[in-house]
């Protein structure tokens, strides 16, 4: 590409930072600008609900790159700035201070924001959300003071925060309207295992329960539940999901539907604009439908793929979704994508927290999760990607290696 071209990335996130790194690695030597609305250089979010918030890891470990990286690679890192307007006809981006940046290619890696509750008392001090490193610092300070916390929501963030708070010795109550934690993603059967894991660590779970109000004078002191209970607490953490930050794209007239709509090459409805990470609702060739994935691995790989496509490589992004979670001493990895399934097949010992779960549709594995069992991600992915037909008893038998199972059922000698 001509050296006088300008590529702009909106979002100093993992996806944005890895895209910038890839552009330089792939030989782009034009002007490269990364814009972030936080004052922090790009960092990774998974530690914020785990080791970082518990004070077990140093701040420096959360960053995507060392501080010197951006100067060394001639990347203009514009922190503390928000892009407020996008003119795709003029290929011009306007920042909050009025500065205008013309671009030849633009990547939107604007991520997502936490969904906020709009109930009485939601603006009280001590009602916390966790998305940024500043949020994690505020939560860490609360954990240092100890006491009791009510966690609203038993999704990934809520479950991990609850586990971290218990590990720090706080009294923890989790309120969740579903029947088990993580039910929307894992289903009732596997969600029940996580219910029991939390119960084993004396985390109190109020399931099939909602929140009516937060109560207190200037700071939250009680949580009023849908069944009329008043839970006394020192602070609250709300984790009820996120919503993609699509405002800039929508104002510019780009197609938006549960995120910024992109094709399999991560290109938006404007050919000069791409999107990656939490905000991208991407056509997925393997699944034959658009998928928006809100996890670390997606940002890690989608940003570089978008960067190569900004350079005209025409690379299809068809990586299978993957995510991980650590709660107490239980670590897991999940591969695949299952909106619906017929049944779950277990290999190993769910009661002992050492097993693999397979979500099945007819005779195919559509997703797999290994819990405290390691180095099995690749064969699980192979079973999914190759659409290998497999019998339940074969999956359940620990004496049958998953690598062999995939090869034999695929017809490989």
Secondary structure as UniProt FT lines:
FT   TURN            3..4
FT   STRAND          6..10
FT   HELIX           14..25
FT   TURN            26..27
FT   STRAND          31..36
FT   HELIX           46..49
FT   TURN            50..55
FT   HELIX           59..62
FT   TURN            67..68
FT   HELIX           69..72
FT   TURN            73..74
FT   STRAND          75..79
FT   STRAND          83..87
FT   TURN            88..91
FT   STRAND          92..95
FT   TURN            96..97
FT   STRAND          100..102
FT   STRAND          105..108
FT   STRAND          112..114
FT   TURN            121..123
FT   STRAND          127..129
FT   HELIX           133..145
FT   STRAND          148..152
FT   HELIX           156..167
FT   TURN            168..169
FT   STRAND          171..176
FT   TURN            181..182
FT   HELIX           183..200
FT   TURN            201..202
FT   STRAND          204..207
FT   STRAND          211..215
FT   STRAND          222..225
FT   TURN            226..227
FT   STRAND          230..232
FT   STRAND          235..238
FT   STRAND          242..244
FT   HELIX           247..251
FT   TURN            252..253
FT   STRAND          260..262
FT   TURN            264..265
FT   TURN            271..272
FT   STRAND          273..275
FT   HELIX           277..279
FT   STRAND          280..284
FT   TURN            285..288
FT   STRAND          289..291
FT   HELIX           296..310
FT   TURN            311..312
FT   STRAND          322..327
FT   TURN            328..329
FT   STRAND          330..336
FT   STRAND          343..349
FT   TURN            350..353
FT   STRAND          354..361
FT   TURN            362..363
FT   STRAND          364..371
FT   HELIX           377..385
FT   TURN            386..387
FT   HELIX           392..396
FT   TURN            398..399
FT   HELIX           402..410
//
